[in-house]
Structure formats: structure tokens, C-alpha cells
Amino acid sequence: MPLARQEAARFPGGVAFVDLTTVGDVTDVYPAICRAVGLREPTGISSEDHLHAALRQIRLLLLLDNFEQV
């Protein structure tokens, strides 16, 4: 986390921390990231497509913790 604080100024969209400890299945990773960056549940498209569209418009530092548990 010290590196994230150090580099945060380079990311106008801020820093999003995603704790994947409670994610039990790989299909829940994208919804967890969406929640972490403040996106609402998508309707009509997948969480993956929704996240990709949103991230094209902003520059943020995305930190994924405990990914090895998924």
C-alpha cells in the first residue's frame, strides 16, 4: 500500500482497492471490481463489459488483493 499512496497522484481517477478474500469463484471477480470502483450492477451487459467500458474513460490504479485465493 505504500507504493499505491506514493503513485496515487499519477492516477486522476484515484486508487481502487479490491479485497478478493470473500470472492469464492472466478465469475465473481468482475462484479467485485465493479463495486470497488463504484459502478452499479449492469443491466443488459456483463460485468466484464461494463467494467471495460468504464475503465476506458478513466485512469485509475486498481489494486487486487488475495487474487491467489480465487
CHARMM internal coordinates of N, CA and C (Angstrom, degrees):
IC EDIT
DIST 1 N 1 CA 1.4430
DIST 1 CA 1 C 1.5267
ANGL 1 N 1 CA 1 C 112.58
DIST 1 C 2 N 1.3260
ANGL 1 CA 1 C 2 N 120.35
DIHE 1 N 1 CA 1 C 2 N -29.50
DIST 2 N 2 CA 1.4640
ANGL 1 C 2 N 2 CA 118.49
DIHE 1 CA 1 C 2 N 2 CA 177.67
DIST 2 CA 2 C 1.5291
ANGL 2 N 2 CA 2 C 111.87
DIHE 1 C 2 N 2 CA 2 C -59.45
DIST 2 C 3 N 1.3164
ANGL 2 CA 2 C 3 N 117.11
DIHE 2 N 2 CA 2 C 3 N -38.13
DIST 3 N 3 CA 1.4603
ANGL 2 C 3 N 3 CA 120.27
DIHE 2 CA 2 C 3 N 3 CA 178.61
DIST 3 CA 3 C 1.5225
ANGL 3 N 3 CA 3 C 110.60
DIHE 2 C 3 N 3 CA 3 C -64.60
DIST 3 C 4 N 1.3184
ANGL 3 CA 3 C 4 N 117.67
DIHE 3 N 3 CA 3 C 4 N -39.90
DIST 4 N 4 CA 1.4645
ANGL 3 C 4 N 4 CA 121.33
DIHE 3 CA 3 C 4 N 4 CA 178.42
DIST 4 CA 4 C 1.5231
ANGL 4 N 4 CA 4 C 110.46
DIHE 3 C 4 N 4 CA 4 C -61.57
DIST 4 C 5 N 1.3229
ANGL 4 CA 4 C 5 N 117.25
DIHE 4 N 4 CA 4 C 5 N -43.67
DIST 5 N 5 CA 1.4756
ANGL 4 C 5 N 5 CA 120.23
DIHE 4 CA 4 C 5 N 5 CA 178.40
DIST 5 CA 5 C 1.5200
ANGL 5 N 5 CA 5 C 110.43
DIHE 4 C 5 N 5 CA 5 C -63.70
DIST 5 C 6 N 1.3141
ANGL 5 CA 5 C 6 N 115.96
DIHE 5 N 5 CA 5 C 6 N -39.87
DIST 6 N 6 CA 1.4603
ANGL 5 C 6 N 6 CA 121.17
DIHE 5 CA 5 C 6 N 6 CA -179.25
DIST 6 CA 6 C 1.5277
ANGL 6 N 6 CA 6 C 111.28
DIHE 5 C 6 N 6 CA 6 C -64.27
DIST 6 C 7 N 1.3135
ANGL 6 CA 6 C 7 N 117.13
DIHE 6 N 6 CA 6 C 7 N -38.90
DIST 7 N 7 CA 1.4610
ANGL 6 C 7 N 7 CA 122.05
DIHE 6 CA 6 C 7 N 7 CA -175.11
DIST 7 CA 7 C 1.5257
ANGL 7 N 7 CA 7 C 113.99
DIHE 6 C 7 N 7 CA 7 C -94.22
DIST 7 C 8 N 1.3124
ANGL 7 CA 7 C 8 N 118.85
DIHE 7 N 7 CA 7 C 8 N -5.73
DIST 8 N 8 CA 1.4661
ANGL 7 C 8 N 8 CA 122.73
DIHE 7 CA 7 C 8 N 8 CA -173.69
DIST 8 CA 8 C 1.5235
ANGL 8 N 8 CA 8 C 113.07
DIHE 7 C 8 N 8 CA 8 C -55.44
DIST 8 C 9 N 1.3036
ANGL 8 CA 8 C 9 N 118.04
DIHE 8 N 8 CA 8 C 9 N -35.86
DIST 9 N 9 CA 1.4689
ANGL 8 C 9 N 9 CA 121.10
DIHE 8 CA 8 C 9 N 9 CA -178.11
DIST 9 CA 9 C 1.5273
ANGL 9 N 9 CA 9 C 112.10
DIHE 8 C 9 N 9 CA 9 C -63.14
DIST 9 C 10 N 1.2952
ANGL 9 CA 9 C 10 N 117.46
DIHE 9 N 9 CA 9 C 10 N -22.20
DIST 10 N 10 CA 1.4651
ANGL 9 C 10 N 10 CA 121.35
DIHE 9 CA 9 C 10 N 10 CA 179.81
DIST 10 CA 10 C 1.5231
ANGL 10 N 10 CA 10 C 112.86
DIHE 9 C 10 N 10 CA 10 C -78.58
DIST 10 C 11 N 1.3233
ANGL 10 CA 10 C 11 N 116.73
DIHE 10 N 10 CA 10 C 11 N -6.92
DIST 11 N 11 CA 1.4597
ANGL 10 C 11 N 11 CA 121.55
DIHE 10 CA 10 C 11 N 11 CA -175.39
DIST 11 CA 11 C 1.5297
ANGL 11 N 11 CA 11 C 109.85
DIHE 10 C 11 N 11 CA 11 C -121.20
DIST 11 C 12 N 1.3349
ANGL 11 CA 11 C 12 N 116.99
DIHE 11 N 11 CA 11 C 12 N 97.58
DIST 12 N 12 CA 1.4668
ANGL 11 C 12 N 12 CA 120.57
DIHE 11 CA 11 C 12 N 12 CA -177.41
DIST 12 CA 12 C 1.5259
ANGL 12 N 12 CA 12 C 113.79
DIHE 11 C 12 N 12 CA 12 C -59.67
DIST 12 C 13 N 1.3227
ANGL 12 CA 12 C 13 N 117.65
DIHE 12 N 12 CA 12 C 13 N -24.20
DIST 13 N 13 CA 1.4607
ANGL 12 C 13 N 13 CA 121.01
DIHE 12 CA 12 C 13 N 13 CA 178.63
DIST 13 CA 13 C 1.5153
ANGL 13 N 13 CA 13 C 113.33
DIHE 12 C 13 N 13 CA 13 C -82.37
DIST 13 C 14 N 1.3383
ANGL 13 CA 13 C 14 N 116.28
DIHE 13 N 13 CA 13 C 14 N -3.49
DIST 14 N 14 CA 1.4524
ANGL 13 C 14 N 14 CA 120.85
DIHE 13 CA 13 C 14 N 14 CA 177.91
DIST 14 CA 14 C 1.5154
ANGL 14 N 14 CA 14 C 113.08
DIHE 13 C 14 N 14 CA 14 C 92.05
DIST 14 C 15 N 1.3174
ANGL 14 CA 14 C 15 N 113.94
DIHE 14 N 14 CA 14 C 15 N -163.53
DIST 15 N 15 CA 1.4614
ANGL 14 C 15 N 15 CA 122.58
DIHE 14 CA 14 C 15 N 15 CA -179.31
DIST 15 CA 15 C 1.5183
ANGL 15 N 15 CA 15 C 108.04
DIHE 14 C 15 N 15 CA 15 C -121.99
DIST 15 C 16 N 1.3209
ANGL 15 CA 15 C 16 N 116.98
DIHE 15 N 15 CA 15 C 16 N 131.29
DIST 16 N 16 CA 1.4667
ANGL 15 C 16 N 16 CA 121.35
DIHE 15 CA 15 C 16 N 16 CA 176.73
DIST 16 CA 16 C 1.5236
ANGL 16 N 16 CA 16 C 108.28
DIHE 15 C 16 N 16 CA 16 C -117.58
DIST 16 C 17 N 1.3167
ANGL 16 CA 16 C 17 N 115.54
DIHE 16 N 16 CA 16 C 17 N 123.77
DIST 17 N 17 CA 1.4574
ANGL 16 C 17 N 17 CA 121.99
DIHE 16 CA 16 C 17 N 17 CA 178.97
DIST 17 CA 17 C 1.5199
ANGL 17 N 17 CA 17 C 108.33
DIHE 16 C 17 N 17 CA 17 C -102.62
DIST 17 C 18 N 1.3265
ANGL 17 CA 17 C 18 N 116.61
DIHE 17 N 17 CA 17 C 18 N 126.43
DIST 18 N 18 CA 1.4617
ANGL 17 C 18 N 18 CA 121.55
DIHE 17 CA 17 C 18 N 18 CA -179.68
DIST 18 CA 18 C 1.5238
ANGL 18 N 18 CA 18 C 108.36
DIHE 17 C 18 N 18 CA 18 C -118.40
DIST 18 C 19 N 1.3266
ANGL 18 CA 18 C 19 N 116.20
DIHE 18 N 18 CA 18 C 19 N 110.70
DIST 19 N 19 CA 1.4600
ANGL 18 C 19 N 19 CA 121.33
DIHE 18 CA 18 C 19 N 19 CA 176.86
DIST 19 CA 19 C 1.5270
ANGL 19 N 19 CA 19 C 107.64
DIHE 18 C 19 N 19 CA 19 C -90.59
DIST 19 C 20 N 1.3058
ANGL 19 CA 19 C 20 N 115.82
DIHE 19 N 19 CA 19 C 20 N 111.77
DIST 20 N 20 CA 1.4615
ANGL 19 C 20 N 20 CA 120.94
DIHE 19 CA 19 C 20 N 20 CA -176.21
DIST 20 CA 20 C 1.5292
ANGL 20 N 20 CA 20 C 112.71
DIHE 19 C 20 N 20 CA 20 C -93.09
DIST 20 C 21 N 1.3165
ANGL 20 CA 20 C 21 N 117.40
DIHE 20 N 20 CA 20 C 21 N 14.65
DIST 21 N 21 CA 1.4608
ANGL 20 C 21 N 21 CA 121.28
DIHE 20 CA 20 C 21 N 21 CA -179.82
DIST 21 CA 21 C 1.5186
ANGL 21 N 21 CA 21 C 112.27
DIHE 20 C 21 N 21 CA 21 C -56.48
DIST 21 C 22 N 1.3240
ANGL 21 CA 21 C 22 N 116.79
DIHE 21 N 21 CA 21 C 22 N -39.86
DIST 22 N 22 CA 1.4651
ANGL 21 C 22 N 22 CA 120.50
DIHE 21 CA 21 C 22 N 22 CA -175.93
DIST 22 CA 22 C 1.5228
ANGL 22 N 22 CA 22 C 113.35
DIHE 21 C 22 N 22 CA 22 C -89.82
DIST 22 C 23 N 1.3243
ANGL 22 CA 22 C 23 N 116.98
DIHE 22 N 22 CA 22 C 23 N -2.30
DIST 23 N 23 CA 1.4624
ANGL 22 C 23 N 23 CA 120.49
DIHE 22 CA 22 C 23 N 23 CA 179.61
DIST 23 CA 23 C 1.5222
ANGL 23 N 23 CA 23 C 108.05
DIHE 22 C 23 N 23 CA 23 C -83.10
DIST 23 C 24 N 1.3142
ANGL 23 CA 23 C 24 N 115.83
DIHE 23 N 23 CA 23 C 24 N 117.30
DIST 24 N 24 CA 1.4547
ANGL 23 C 24 N 24 CA 119.72
DIHE 23 CA 23 C 24 N 24 CA -175.48
DIST 24 CA 24 C 1.5121
ANGL 24 N 24 CA 24 C 114.79
DIHE 23 C 24 N 24 CA 24 C -96.74
DIST 24 C 25 N 1.3293
ANGL 24 CA 24 C 25 N 116.85
DIHE 24 N 24 CA 24 C 25 N -13.83
DIST 25 N 25 CA 1.4535
ANGL 24 C 25 N 25 CA 120.32
DIHE 24 CA 24 C 25 N 25 CA -175.13
DIST 25 CA 25 C 1.5234
ANGL 25 N 25 CA 25 C 108.88
DIHE 24 C 25 N 25 CA 25 C -139.81
DIST 25 C 26 N 1.3062
ANGL 25 CA 25 C 26 N 116.12
DIHE 25 N 25 CA 25 C 26 N 145.29
DIST 26 N 26 CA 1.4597
ANGL 25 C 26 N 26 CA 120.82
DIHE 25 CA 25 C 26 N 26 CA -178.12
DIST 26 CA 26 C 1.5339
ANGL 26 N 26 CA 26 C 112.03
DIHE 25 C 26 N 26 CA 26 C -58.57
DIST 26 C 27 N 1.3183
ANGL 26 CA 26 C 27 N 117.84
DIHE 26 N 26 CA 26 C 27 N -28.73
DIST 27 N 27 CA 1.4679
ANGL 26 C 27 N 27 CA 120.37
DIHE 26 CA 26 C 27 N 27 CA 179.95
DIST 27 CA 27 C 1.5265
ANGL 27 N 27 CA 27 C 112.22
DIHE 26 C 27 N 27 CA 27 C -69.59
DIST 27 C 28 N 1.3195
ANGL 27 CA 27 C 28 N 117.42
DIHE 27 N 27 CA 27 C 28 N -12.28
DIST 28 N 28 CA 1.4635
ANGL 27 C 28 N 28 CA 120.97
DIHE 27 CA 27 C 28 N 28 CA 179.13
DIST 28 CA 28 C 1.5276
ANGL 28 N 28 CA 28 C 113.31
DIHE 27 C 28 N 28 CA 28 C -94.85
DIST 28 C 29 N 1.3282
ANGL 28 CA 28 C 29 N 117.33
DIHE 28 N 28 CA 28 C 29 N -1.56
DIST 29 N 29 CA 1.4619
ANGL 28 C 29 N 29 CA 120.40
DIHE 28 CA 28 C 29 N 29 CA -178.14
DIST 29 CA 29 C 1.5263
ANGL 29 N 29 CA 29 C 111.18
DIHE 28 C 29 N 29 CA 29 C -66.73
DIST 29 C 30 N 1.3269
ANGL 29 CA 29 C 30 N 117.96
DIHE 29 N 29 CA 29 C 30 N -50.74
DIST 30 N 30 CA 1.4695
ANGL 29 C 30 N 30 CA 120.02
DIHE 29 CA 29 C 30 N 30 CA -178.83
DIST 30 CA 30 C 1.5267
ANGL 30 N 30 CA 30 C 112.34
DIHE 29 C 30 N 30 CA 30 C -60.82
DIST 30 C 31 N 1.3230
ANGL 30 CA 30 C 31 N 119.93
DIHE 30 N 30 CA 30 C 31 N -45.32
DIST 31 N 31 CA 1.4671
ANGL 30 C 31 N 31 CA 118.89
DIHE 30 CA 30 C 31 N 31 CA 175.96
DIST 31 CA 31 C 1.5313
ANGL 31 N 31 CA 31 C 112.69
DIHE 30 C 31 N 31 CA 31 C -59.30
DIST 31 C 32 N 1.3279
ANGL 31 CA 31 C 32 N 117.73
DIHE 31 N 31 CA 31 C 32 N -36.84
DIST 32 N 32 CA 1.4673
ANGL 31 C 32 N 32 CA 120.75
DIHE 31 CA 31 C 32 N 32 CA 178.50
DIST 32 CA 32 C 1.5250
ANGL 32 N 32 CA 32 C 111.03
DIHE 31 C 32 N 32 CA 32 C -65.17
DIST 32 C 33 N 1.3191
ANGL 32 CA 32 C 33 N 116.49
DIHE 32 N 32 CA 32 C 33 N -40.67
DIST 33 N 33 CA 1.4630
ANGL 32 C 33 N 33 CA 120.25
DIHE 32 CA 32 C 33 N 33 CA 178.13
DIST 33 CA 33 C 1.5256
ANGL 33 N 33 CA 33 C 109.90
DIHE 32 C 33 N 33 CA 33 C -66.70
DIST 33 C 34 N 1.3175
ANGL 33 CA 33 C 34 N 116.97
DIHE 33 N 33 CA 33 C 34 N -42.34
DIST 34 N 34 CA 1.4725
ANGL 33 C 34 N 34 CA 120.60
DIHE 33 CA 33 C 34 N 34 CA 177.82
DIST 34 CA 34 C 1.5278
ANGL 34 N 34 CA 34 C 110.70
DIHE 33 C 34 N 34 CA 34 C -56.16
DIST 34 C 35 N 1.3166
ANGL 34 CA 34 C 35 N 116.71
DIHE 34 N 34 CA 34 C 35 N -46.07
DIST 35 N 35 CA 1.4698
ANGL 34 C 35 N 35 CA 120.39
DIHE 34 CA 34 C 35 N 35 CA 179.05
DIST 35 CA 35 C 1.5277
ANGL 35 N 35 CA 35 C 110.84
DIHE 34 C 35 N 35 CA 35 C -61.75
DIST 35 C 36 N 1.3267
ANGL 35 CA 35 C 36 N 116.55
DIHE 35 N 35 CA 35 C 36 N -41.26
DIST 36 N 36 CA 1.4658
ANGL 35 C 36 N 36 CA 120.86
DIHE 35 CA 35 C 36 N 36 CA -177.17
DIST 36 CA 36 C 1.5237
ANGL 36 N 36 CA 36 C 112.54
DIHE 35 C 36 N 36 CA 36 C -65.17
DIST 36 C 37 N 1.3240
ANGL 36 CA 36 C 37 N 116.84
DIHE 36 N 36 CA 36 C 37 N -32.45
DIST 37 N 37 CA 1.4645
ANGL 36 C 37 N 37 CA 119.34
DIHE 36 CA 36 C 37 N 37 CA 179.94
DIST 37 CA 37 C 1.5213
ANGL 37 N 37 CA 37 C 112.16
DIHE 36 C 37 N 37 CA 37 C -94.37
DIST 37 C 38 N 1.3302
ANGL 37 CA 37 C 38 N 116.39
DIHE 37 N 37 CA 37 C 38 N 5.02
DIST 38 N 38 CA 1.4626
ANGL 37 C 38 N 38 CA 120.63
DIHE 37 CA 37 C 38 N 38 CA 173.97
DIST 38 CA 38 C 1.5092
ANGL 38 N 38 CA 38 C 115.70
DIHE 37 C 38 N 38 CA 38 C 84.73
DIST 38 C 39 N 1.3251
ANGL 38 CA 38 C 39 N 117.29
DIHE 38 N 38 CA 38 C 39 N 21.70
DIST 39 N 39 CA 1.4631
ANGL 38 C 39 N 39 CA 120.00
DIHE 38 CA 38 C 39 N 39 CA 178.24
DIST 39 CA 39 C 1.5233
ANGL 39 N 39 CA 39 C 110.18
DIHE 38 C 39 N 39 CA 39 C -89.14
DIST 39 C 40 N 1.3054
ANGL 39 CA 39 C 40 N 115.67
DIHE 39 N 39 CA 39 C 40 N 142.75
DIST 40 N 40 CA 1.4662
ANGL 39 C 40 N 40 CA 120.49
DIHE 39 CA 39 C 40 N 40 CA 176.16
DIST 40 CA 40 C 1.5193
ANGL 40 N 40 CA 40 C 110.03
DIHE 39 C 40 N 40 CA 40 C -77.52
DIST 40 C 41 N 1.3319
ANGL 40 CA 40 C 41 N 115.44
DIHE 40 N 40 CA 40 C 41 N 161.15
DIST 41 N 41 CA 1.4624
ANGL 40 C 41 N 41 CA 119.88
DIHE 40 CA 40 C 41 N 41 CA 176.23
DIST 41 CA 41 C 1.5272
ANGL 41 N 41 CA 41 C 108.97
DIHE 40 C 41 N 41 CA 41 C -58.86
DIST 41 C 42 N 1.3183
ANGL 41 CA 41 C 42 N 117.95
DIHE 41 N 41 CA 41 C 42 N 128.24
DIST 42 N 42 CA 1.4610
ANGL 41 C 42 N 42 CA 119.81
DIHE 41 CA 41 C 42 N 42 CA -178.75
DIST 42 CA 42 C 1.5283
ANGL 42 N 42 CA 42 C 111.82
DIHE 41 C 42 N 42 CA 42 C -75.40
DIST 42 C 43 N 1.3078
ANGL 42 CA 42 C 43 N 114.76
DIHE 42 N 42 CA 42 C 43 N 151.58
DIST 43 N 43 CA 1.4645
ANGL 42 C 43 N 43 CA 119.88
DIHE 42 CA 42 C 43 N 43 CA 173.00
DIST 43 CA 43 C 1.5172
ANGL 43 N 43 CA 43 C 107.35
DIHE 42 C 43 N 43 CA 43 C -121.13
DIST 43 C 44 N 1.2954
ANGL 43 CA 43 C 44 N 115.60
DIHE 43 N 43 CA 43 C 44 N 128.40
DIST 44 N 44 CA 1.4581
ANGL 43 C 44 N 44 CA 120.13
DIHE 43 CA 43 C 44 N 44 CA 177.26
DIST 44 CA 44 C 1.5166
ANGL 44 N 44 CA 44 C 115.07
DIHE 43 C 44 N 44 CA 44 C 89.82
DIST 44 C 45 N 1.3283
ANGL 44 CA 44 C 45 N 117.96
DIHE 44 N 44 CA 44 C 45 N -12.96
DIST 45 N 45 CA 1.4661
ANGL 44 C 45 N 45 CA 120.42
DIHE 44 CA 44 C 45 N 45 CA 176.34
DIST 45 CA 45 C 1.5277
ANGL 45 N 45 CA 45 C 108.38
DIHE 44 C 45 N 45 CA 45 C -136.40
DIST 45 C 46 N 1.3099
ANGL 45 CA 45 C 46 N 115.53
DIHE 45 N 45 CA 45 C 46 N 163.82
DIST 46 N 46 CA 1.4636
ANGL 45 C 46 N 46 CA 119.94
DIHE 45 CA 45 C 46 N 46 CA -179.90
DIST 46 CA 46 C 1.5269
ANGL 46 N 46 CA 46 C 110.50
DIHE 45 C 46 N 46 CA 46 C -74.64
DIST 46 C 47 N 1.3082
ANGL 46 CA 46 C 47 N 116.00
DIHE 46 N 46 CA 46 C 47 N 158.72
DIST 47 N 47 CA 1.4676
ANGL 46 C 47 N 47 CA 120.85
DIHE 46 CA 46 C 47 N 47 CA 175.38
DIST 47 CA 47 C 1.5206
ANGL 47 N 47 CA 47 C 110.33
DIHE 46 C 47 N 47 CA 47 C -60.03
DIST 47 C 48 N 1.3150
ANGL 47 CA 47 C 48 N 115.99
DIHE 47 N 47 CA 47 C 48 N -35.94
DIST 48 N 48 CA 1.4611
ANGL 47 C 48 N 48 CA 120.98
DIHE 47 CA 47 C 48 N 48 CA 178.99
DIST 48 CA 48 C 1.5247
ANGL 48 N 48 CA 48 C 110.88
DIHE 47 C 48 N 48 CA 48 C -61.59
DIST 48 C 49 N 1.3295
ANGL 48 CA 48 C 49 N 117.45
DIHE 48 N 48 CA 48 C 49 N -50.57
DIST 49 N 49 CA 1.4650
ANGL 48 C 49 N 49 CA 120.86
DIHE 48 CA 48 C 49 N 49 CA 179.65
DIST 49 CA 49 C 1.5259
ANGL 49 N 49 CA 49 C 111.32
DIHE 48 C 49 N 49 CA 49 C -64.53
DIST 49 C 50 N 1.3215
ANGL 49 CA 49 C 50 N 116.41
DIHE 49 N 49 CA 49 C 50 N -39.28
DIST 50 N 50 CA 1.4641
ANGL 49 C 50 N 50 CA 121.87
DIHE 49 CA 49 C 50 N 50 CA 179.02
DIST 50 CA 50 C 1.5308
ANGL 50 N 50 CA 50 C 110.16
DIHE 49 C 50 N 50 CA 50 C -61.21
DIST 50 C 51 N 1.3206
ANGL 50 CA 50 C 51 N 116.59
DIHE 50 N 50 CA 50 C 51 N -45.21
DIST 51 N 51 CA 1.4588
ANGL 50 C 51 N 51 CA 121.21
DIHE 50 CA 50 C 51 N 51 CA 179.98
DIST 51 CA 51 C 1.5192
ANGL 51 N 51 CA 51 C 110.98
DIHE 50 C 51 N 51 CA 51 C -66.54
DIST 51 C 52 N 1.3137
ANGL 51 CA 51 C 52 N 117.40
DIHE 51 N 51 CA 51 C 52 N -44.85
DIST 52 N 52 CA 1.4700
ANGL 51 C 52 N 52 CA 120.50
DIHE 51 CA 51 C 52 N 52 CA 179.63
DIST 52 CA 52 C 1.5221
ANGL 52 N 52 CA 52 C 110.96
DIHE 51 C 52 N 52 CA 52 C -58.80
DIST 52 C 53 N 1.3225
ANGL 52 CA 52 C 53 N 117.37
DIHE 52 N 52 CA 52 C 53 N -43.75
DIST 53 N 53 CA 1.4682
ANGL 52 C 53 N 53 CA 120.94
DIHE 52 CA 52 C 53 N 53 CA 179.46
DIST 53 CA 53 C 1.5262
ANGL 53 N 53 CA 53 C 110.85
DIHE 52 C 53 N 53 CA 53 C -62.41
DIST 53 C 54 N 1.3115
ANGL 53 CA 53 C 54 N 116.97
DIHE 53 N 53 CA 53 C 54 N -42.30
DIST 54 N 54 CA 1.4664
ANGL 53 C 54 N 54 CA 120.79
DIHE 53 CA 53 C 54 N 54 CA -179.00
DIST 54 CA 54 C 1.5260
ANGL 54 N 54 CA 54 C 111.45
DIHE 53 C 54 N 54 CA 54 C -67.89
DIST 54 C 55 N 1.3236
ANGL 54 CA 54 C 55 N 116.77
DIHE 54 N 54 CA 54 C 55 N -41.76
DIST 55 N 55 CA 1.4613
ANGL 54 C 55 N 55 CA 120.01
DIHE 54 CA 54 C 55 N 55 CA -176.66
DIST 55 CA 55 C 1.5208
ANGL 55 N 55 CA 55 C 113.02
DIHE 54 C 55 N 55 CA 55 C -72.32
DIST 55 C 56 N 1.3177
ANGL 55 CA 55 C 56 N 117.48
DIHE 55 N 55 CA 55 C 56 N -18.77
DIST 56 N 56 CA 1.4699
ANGL 55 C 56 N 56 CA 119.98
DIHE 55 CA 55 C 56 N 56 CA 175.04
DIST 56 CA 56 C 1.5214
ANGL 56 N 56 CA 56 C 110.84
DIHE 55 C 56 N 56 CA 56 C -67.29
DIST 56 C 57 N 1.3188
ANGL 56 CA 56 C 57 N 117.31
DIHE 56 N 56 CA 56 C 57 N -23.14
DIST 57 N 57 CA 1.4592
ANGL 56 C 57 N 57 CA 121.93
DIHE 56 CA 56 C 57 N 57 CA -173.60
DIST 57 CA 57 C 1.5248
ANGL 57 N 57 CA 57 C 113.85
DIHE 56 C 57 N 57 CA 57 C -97.88
DIST 57 C 58 N 1.3250
ANGL 57 CA 57 C 58 N 117.75
DIHE 57 N 57 CA 57 C 58 N -12.10
DIST 58 N 58 CA 1.4597
ANGL 57 C 58 N 58 CA 119.96
DIHE 57 CA 57 C 58 N 58 CA -178.09
DIST 58 CA 58 C 1.5204
ANGL 58 N 58 CA 58 C 110.18
DIHE 57 C 58 N 58 CA 58 C -132.62
DIST 58 C 59 N 1.3042
ANGL 58 CA 58 C 59 N 114.38
DIHE 58 N 58 CA 58 C 59 N 158.25
DIST 59 N 59 CA 1.4627
ANGL 58 C 59 N 59 CA 119.41
DIHE 58 CA 58 C 59 N 59 CA 175.61
DIST 59 CA 59 C 1.5237
ANGL 59 N 59 CA 59 C 106.94
DIHE 58 C 59 N 59 CA 59 C -116.11
DIST 59 C 60 N 1.3274
ANGL 59 CA 59 C 60 N 115.54
DIHE 59 N 59 CA 59 C 60 N 111.44
DIST 60 N 60 CA 1.4545
ANGL 59 C 60 N 60 CA 119.62
DIHE 59 CA 59 C 60 N 60 CA 179.64
DIST 60 CA 60 C 1.5137
ANGL 60 N 60 CA 60 C 110.50
DIHE 59 C 60 N 60 CA 60 C -137.93
DIST 60 C 61 N 1.3141
ANGL 60 CA 60 C 61 N 114.41
DIHE 60 N 60 CA 60 C 61 N 159.08
DIST 61 N 61 CA 1.4574
ANGL 60 C 61 N 61 CA 120.99
DIHE 60 CA 60 C 61 N 61 CA 176.42
DIST 61 CA 61 C 1.5174
ANGL 61 N 61 CA 61 C 107.23
DIHE 60 C 61 N 61 CA 61 C -93.70
DIST 61 C 62 N 1.3070
ANGL 61 CA 61 C 62 N 116.19
DIHE 61 N 61 CA 61 C 62 N 119.98
DIST 62 N 62 CA 1.4617
ANGL 61 C 62 N 62 CA 122.11
DIHE 61 CA 61 C 62 N 62 CA -176.35
DIST 62 CA 62 C 1.5282
ANGL 62 N 62 CA 62 C 108.80
DIHE 61 C 62 N 62 CA 62 C -108.40
DIST 62 C 63 N 1.3301
ANGL 62 CA 62 C 63 N 116.09
DIHE 62 N 62 CA 62 C 63 N 116.14
DIST 63 N 63 CA 1.4611
ANGL 62 C 63 N 63 CA 121.91
DIHE 62 CA 62 C 63 N 63 CA -179.20
DIST 63 CA 63 C 1.5196
ANGL 63 N 63 CA 63 C 109.54
DIHE 62 C 63 N 63 CA 63 C -106.46
DIST 63 C 64 N 1.3109
ANGL 63 CA 63 C 64 N 116.41
DIHE 63 N 63 CA 63 C 64 N 119.75
DIST 64 N 64 CA 1.4623
ANGL 63 C 64 N 64 CA 121.69
DIHE 63 CA 63 C 64 N 64 CA 178.79
DIST 64 CA 64 C 1.5260
ANGL 64 N 64 CA 64 C 108.36
DIHE 63 C 64 N 64 CA 64 C -107.05
DIST 64 C 65 N 1.3236
ANGL 64 CA 64 C 65 N 116.43
DIHE 64 N 64 CA 64 C 65 N 117.77
DIST 65 N 65 CA 1.4597
ANGL 64 C 65 N 65 CA 121.34
DIHE 64 CA 64 C 65 N 65 CA -178.85
DIST 65 CA 65 C 1.5235
ANGL 65 N 65 CA 65 C 109.79
DIHE 64 C 65 N 65 CA 65 C -109.57
DIST 65 C 66 N 1.3070
ANGL 65 CA 65 C 66 N 116.42
DIHE 65 N 65 CA 65 C 66 N 141.45
DIST 66 N 66 CA 1.4667
ANGL 65 C 66 N 66 CA 123.82
DIHE 65 CA 65 C 66 N 66 CA 179.18
DIST 66 CA 66 C 1.5270
ANGL 66 N 66 CA 66 C 113.07
DIHE 65 C 66 N 66 CA 66 C 67.82
DIST 66 C 67 N 1.3121
ANGL 66 CA 66 C 67 N 116.48
DIHE 66 N 66 CA 66 C 67 N 30.01
DIST 67 N 67 CA 1.4639
ANGL 66 C 67 N 67 CA 120.42
DIHE 66 CA 66 C 67 N 67 CA 179.69
DIST 67 CA 67 C 1.5270
ANGL 67 N 67 CA 67 C 110.92
DIHE 66 C 67 N 67 CA 67 C -63.10
DIST 67 C 68 N 1.3188
ANGL 67 CA 67 C 68 N 116.80
DIHE 67 N 67 CA 67 C 68 N -29.05
DIST 68 N 68 CA 1.4648
ANGL 67 C 68 N 68 CA 120.26
DIHE 67 CA 67 C 68 N 68 CA -177.93
DIST 68 CA 68 C 1.5245
ANGL 68 N 68 CA 68 C 112.54
DIHE 67 C 68 N 68 CA 68 C -65.55
DIST 68 C 69 N 1.3243
ANGL 68 CA 68 C 69 N 117.76
DIHE 68 N 68 CA 68 C 69 N -14.73
DIST 69 N 69 CA 1.4631
ANGL 68 C 69 N 69 CA 120.81
DIHE 68 CA 68 C 69 N 69 CA -179.35
DIST 69 CA 69 C 1.5262
ANGL 69 N 69 CA 69 C 113.19
DIHE 68 C 69 N 69 CA 69 C -86.25
DIST 69 C 70 N 1.3003
ANGL 69 CA 69 C 70 N 116.03
DIHE 69 N 69 CA 69 C 70 N -8.25
DIST 70 N 70 CA 1.4659
ANGL 69 C 70 N 70 CA 119.52
DIHE 69 CA 69 C 70 N 70 CA -177.36
DIST 70 CA 70 C 1.5136
ANGL 70 N 70 CA 70 C 109.27
DIHE 69 C 70 N 70 CA 70 C -86.99
END
COOR INIT
IC SEED 1 N 1 CA 1 C
IC BUILD
